[in-house]
Amino acid sequence: MNHRNTTDLVVTGLAVVEAEGFDHRTALGRRGYKYLPLAAQYFLAAARRAQDGPGEAAREATDPRRRAATVGTNSAAVALHAAMDRTVLEAGADDLSPLTAPYFSINTYITKLAVEQSLKGFNITCTSPRTAGVEALETGVRSLAAGRADWLLAGATEAGLPPGAPGAAHSEAGAVALVLERAEAVAARGGTALGRLAARTFFLPPRTAAGPDGARRAADRIAEALAALGHPEDGDAPVTAVLDDSPVGRAVAAALGDRARPVPAGAGCLAPLRQLAGQLTAGPGPRAVVTAAAEGNVGVCVTTAAAPGEPAAAPEERAAGRPATAEQPADAGR
């Protein structure tokens, strides 16, 4: 893809919702959410918290047709599908609940959010193993850079896996939501930003990863991604690696070496975004998260946290080495 321009995007809102202790009546309200699947409840609650304070007003000031959402998930519907299977086998399809049946489709999990907050630009759900959250960020940021929206809610959500399901021992539950806007728009209203981020995903074939050249191939692709995202080349910036023990995970771990802090991967896509959220609140400076799945999906995300109270647009538009600049397609336009 050819690129000619860049778009400066900033993170203006962030929230992490944990499943432990979560009560939809407290987080969302006593009416209208009881039959909403857990993963949808978690993400809706995270989305609201990410817009606490001036964030909601900023959303309302944006044309609903220019607001959008992207979310990543791997296990949001697994428990519901298992329950539906039991109902069909034991009682028949006529006994399926009309209130939960629409959530058979994974694409419906952000429908309530989109309706409630009038997100009419686009709504996209990504489901690539483990990298779905990073992919949701990448897709959303690219779409904003292409001029398809001005305000984006992006993140990941997962619901716990039922006992006996593959990966249940490492099940994840909860949500992470981030709000991204154009830096110039935030600066125009005198707003501040938490920082900047950029993401990229690629595919490393498992057979290649398991081969004698796997670590070098992984190192080349990761270096290419980090450079494209503006991560400093001196190797001093912290890197967190969210990996499993698959051949792909081991190749990525070997490629990163001692520079990366290892974090065990869960069964879903939540852990990388939890790490990313922590980086954006850990003090100024560039950091990176790298994650990979046994299936060959690899995600790289670079964050640059801002200093507390830092204006959204720094002098001269932070022209030099801006790591959270979104690549804009050459034919982008509104």
Secondary structure, DSSP 8 states (H G I E B T S, - for coil): --EEEEEEEEEEEEEEEESTT--HHHHT-SSS-TTS-HHHHHHHHHHHHHTTTHHHHHHHTS-GGGEEEEEE-SSTTHHHHHHHHHHHHHT-GGGS-TTTGGGGSGGGTTHHHHHHTT--SEEEEE--TTTHHHHHHHHHHHHHHTTS-SEEEEEEEE----TTSTTGGG---EEEEEEEEEHHHHHHTT-B-SEEEEEEEEE--HHHHHSTTHHHHHHHHHHHHHHHTT--TTS-S-EEEEE-SSHHHHHHHHHHGGGEEEEE--SSSHHHHHHHHHHHTS-SEEEEEEEE-TTSEEEEEEEEE--TT-BSS-GGGG-TT-TTEEEEETT---
